[in-house]
Amino acid sequence: MSELAAALADAGGAAAPAGATAHLRARLLASLRHGRAELGLKRSGYGTSVETAIGVRAGRLLAATPATAALRADPLQASEREWLLVAAVVGALVELAEPGAPADAAAIGVTAGELDEAFLVVALPAPALDPAGLDELVPLAFDDHVAGVDRLRAAAYAIPGALLADVALRAPIGAGHPLRIAEAVARLGGHPADPRSVEEHEEVVFTLLDPAGGVQRVAPHADPEPARRVARRILQRLAGMGKWGGYHTDFAHLARGFAGNDRQLAQAVGEALLADGLLAEKPSVGQRHVFLNPRRAGDIHRLIETGDTPPGLKLPPG
């Protein structure tokens, strides 16, 4: 039993009295520091698990994580394993809150804030949640979502919501922020820490977060040069789904949404985007997985928004 788990057990878990708040908060912060150091290793949590903590306050579920709070504004600040831990937390929050499938983008309610030493706190509305069973339900919900994350051993505990009372919560920046995608995937019955599950729900999530399918940003779809139009649409879709490394996609899926000859062109354009480094490749068992190269974010956004092609990009004939 970890020091945090032991302290919670002694104090009464999620129902611990106010007098235990200072001691439990100190134990929580010590655990988050350990988790942050572990996430920087090749294998995380193989001595003492990487720990997260979930509590209820004012009709919201709040989860303290060892991830960087900068993720709310810039998802590129988090490593892949760090992000997948957060995605598992979001999945657990959805499982506990049971908000149902979202009707539209406005229904996505995830917010985030900063605890003390820039630790990320993630929150979700849970007005109907009965906190009485949190001590039992939190570990079960989290284990279900984190179990498949490679080279990570992690645990979650229920805490009194008072430990996170001073955390200011704000919406993630950007309609396609991975936190919003993770919530949408989980509310559709998926597992946001499992890339295969995210792929399975991609069509619905992309439409949900961008109901016009990107058509309101006319330029990519109206580009008169076929290969450049396809390149801009591919990049736009990947950016809209937060595919910057924490999430990635099967190379074969780049042709999704294209018909006829454009499907073959999309494969060739994908190879060109890889060759120029706008896309990066993550080897996977039997598959080629790709993601947007964070180091080329400026070039990627310019190409999507204006059609300005980087000098090194050699697109195939249309």
MOQUIBEL-V174836 format. One record per residue. N is the residue number from 1. NEAR is the number of other C-alpha atoms within 12 Angstrom. Layout:
BEGIN
n near
N NEAR
N NEAR
END
This chain:
BEGIN
n near
1 15
2 23
3 24
4 34
5 29
6 18
7 28
8 32
9 23
10 18
11 25
12 24
13 33
14 36
15 28
16 27
17 20
18 20
19 15
20 24
21 26
22 19
23 23
24 37
25 32
26 20
27 27
28 41
29 30
30 26
31 36
32 39
33 28
34 31
35 39
36 35
37 23
38 29
39 36
40 23
41 19
42 17
43 22
44 28
45 31
46 20
47 17
48 24
49 33
50 41
51 48
52 49
53 49
54 44
55 47
56 39
57 28
58 20
59 18
60 34
61 46
62 47
63 53
64 51
65 50
66 48
67 45
68 37
69 35
70 25
71 36
72 36
73 25
74 23
75 36
76 29
77 22
78 32
79 27
80 33
81 37
82 45
83 44
84 40
85 53
86 53
87 49
88 46
89 53
90 53
91 47
92 50
93 53
94 45
95 38
96 42
97 36
98 26
99 30
100 23
101 24
102 27
103 19
104 21
105 26
106 16
107 19
108 36
109 36
110 44
111 36
112 40
113 35
114 31
115 31
116 26
117 22
118 23
119 36
120 46
121 48
122 51
123 48
124 45
125 33
126 26
127 17
128 16
129 25
130 20
131 29
132 19
133 21
134 33
135 30
136 21
137 27
138 39
139 32
140 25
141 32
142 41
143 31
144 30
145 39
146 37
147 28
148 24
149 32
150 22
151 24
152 33
153 31
154 44
155 40
156 45
157 46
158 46
159 48
160 40
161 35
162 28
163 38
164 39
165 28
166 16
167 27
168 19
169 27
170 21
171 26
172 31
173 21
174 24
175 30
176 36
177 39
178 48
179 48
180 45
181 51
182 52
183 49
184 48
185 43
186 42
187 37
188 30
189 26
190 34
191 41
192 48
193 42
194 34
195 37
196 23
197 28
198 37
199 33
200 22
201 27
202 38
203 26
204 27
205 41
206 37
207 26
208 32
209 36
210 29
211 20
212 15
213 23
214 31
215 16
216 13
217 20
218 20
219 24
220 32
221 31
222 22
223 23
224 15
225 19
226 27
227 35
228 39
229 34
230 43
231 47
232 42
233 39
234 47
235 43
236 38
237 41
238 43
239 39
240 34
241 44
242 39
243 42
244 40
245 34
246 40
247 43
248 40
249 41
250 31
251 32
252 24
253 28
254 40
255 29
256 27
257 23
258 22
259 13
260 11
261 15
262 27
263 24
264 25
265 28
266 36
267 27
268 29
269 36
270 45
271 30
272 28
273 39
274 30
275 20
276 24
277 26
278 40
279 38
280 30
281 28
282 25
283 15
284 15
285 8
286 10
287 16
288 22
289 30
290 35
291 41
292 40
293 32
294 26
295 18
296 23
297 27
298 18
299 28
300 35
301 30
302 20
303 31
304 35
305 28
306 23
307 29
308 22
309 27
310 25
311 12
312 15
313 25
314 23
315 29
316 24
317 17
318 21
END
